[in-house]
Amino acid sequence: MPIIVNLDVVMAQRKISATQLADQVGITLANLSILKNNKAKAVRFSTLEALCRALHCQPADLLAYTENTDQQEEIQ
């Protein structure tokens, strides 16, 4: 997928655990893991807003666009 989620990088920079962030944002640990591992197909603006508020960052800190695609996606 050409959208890369850098949530794990920002979390490491802020020294916040997944459990703490999930609690602050109000999402399940499972859903946070899906986002963190670049498996999400979509993200609600309300969730993105809550992540930015909790991590004191901008959406661009969490999301990046790349024209490179995975070989796995090319097979599909």
N, C-alpha and C positions, 0 to 999 in steps of 0.2 A: 504494500500500500504506500502511496507516495506521501502520506501524512505520517510523520514520526512523532510519537508522544515521548517527551523528555521528562516525564514526571519523576522517574527514579533519580535522575540527575539533580533535579531541583530539590527533591526530598533529601538527598544526601548532603547537598550544600546547606540546607536548613537544619540538618540533623534532626529530622522528625521521622518517627516510625510510621509504618502503614497503619497500625492500629490507632495511633494518635490522630493521624490525618483523617482516617475514615470517620472517627468520632466527631472531629471538628466540622467536617464537611456534611455529615449526615447521610453517608452511603455505607453500604455493607463492605466488609473487607474483601469479599469475593469480587464485587464490582470495581473496587479500587484496584485490585490485582489485574483485572481485565484491562483497565485503562493503562496501568503501569507496564504491562507486558505487550502493549501495542496490539491487543486482540479486539479492541472495541471497534464497532462499525459506525458508531455515532456517539456524540456526547451532548447532553442538554446544556444550553447556555446557563441555566441556573446552577448546574454542577460545575461548569467551568468557572463561573463567578465565585462560587464557594471555594473552589481550589485556589484561585488567585487570592482571595481574601485570606485564607488560612496560611498560604505560603508567601504572602506579601510579594506577589510577582505579577507580571503581565501575561496575557494569553500567549504571546509570542515566545515567552520563556518556556512554556509547556509544549507548544506545537511547532513543528517545522515541516516545510514542504521540500520534497526532493523529487527530481524527475526519474531517478533510478528506481526500478521496480524489482521485487524479488523474483528469482527464477521460478519459484514455486507458483507465483501468480501468473507467470507467462504460460505455465503448463495448463492452468485452468482455462 
